[in-house]
Amino acid sequence: MMVQFGDHACEALGAKRLAELLIGIAEYDAAAKRRLRLELTARAAPESVAAEARKRLGQIARAPSFVDWRKVRDLVPLSERSAA
């Protein structure tokens, strides 16, 4: 049986189960953890979002890796690319 994945299916799981799943994913996925932290910060203290963004930009600036501008498109998920 193929289960449909969408808003209604996720809503049916309930907030508690979705929170458990997100926390489990965030334990192993640094990008998901950062996104979850940012979303929670935005809800709890919107004025702190800028501080979180500065913190992340500092981490990126200190990172030893470099991505050539021609390869950036390959790293950005299609869902996050602007329509410009």
C-alpha positions in Angstrom: 0.0 0.0 0.0 1.4 3.4 -1.0 0.9 6.1 1.6 0.5 9.6 0.4 3.0 12.1 1.7 1.6 15.6 2.2 0.2 18.1 4.5 -2.8 16.1 5.6 -0.8 13.0 6.2 1.7 14.9 8.3 -1.1 16.7 10.2 -2.6 13.3 11.1 0.6 12.3 12.8 0.2 15.1 15.4 2.5 17.7 16.8 4.2 15.4 19.3 5.1 12.7 16.8 6.3 15.3 14.2 8.5 16.9 16.9 10.0 13.5 17.8 10.7 12.9 14.1 12.3 16.3 13.6 14.5 15.9 16.7 15.6 12.5 15.5 16.5 13.9 12.0 18.3 16.9 13.5 20.5 14.6 15.5 22.1 13.3 12.3 21.6 16.2 9.9 23.5 19.4 10.7 21.5 21.4 8.1 18.2 20.2 9.5 19.4 21.0 13.1 20.3 24.6 12.1 17.0 25.1 10.3 15.1 23.7 13.3 17.0 25.9 15.7 16.4 29.0 13.5 12.6 28.3 13.3 12.4 27.7 17.0 14.4 30.9 17.7 12.1 32.9 15.3 9.0 31.7 17.2 10.4 32.2 20.7 12.4 35.4 20.2 12.1 37.0 16.8 14.7 39.6 17.7 17.3 36.8 18.2 17.1 35.6 14.6 19.7 38.2 13.5 22.1 36.9 16.2 21.6 33.3 14.9 22.2 34.5 11.3 25.4 36.3 12.4 26.5 33.2 14.3 26.0 31.0 11.2 27.7 33.5 8.9 30.7 33.4 11.3 30.8 29.7 11.1 30.7 29.8 7.3 33.5 32.4 7.3 35.7 30.2 9.5 35.1 27.1 7.4 38.2 25.8 5.7 36.3 24.6 2.6 35.7 26.6 -0.5 33.0 26.1 -3.2 33.7 27.5 -6.6 30.8 29.8 -7.7 30.1 27.5 -10.7 29.3 24.6 -8.3 27.1 26.5 -5.9 24.0 25.7 -7.9 24.7 22.0 -7.5 24.7 22.4 -3.7 21.5 24.4 -3.3 18.3 22.3 -3.3 15.9 23.0 -6.1 13.2 24.0 -3.6 15.4 26.8 -2.1 16.5 28.4 -5.4 14.9 31.7 -6.2 12.8 32.1 -9.3 14.9 35.0 -10.5 
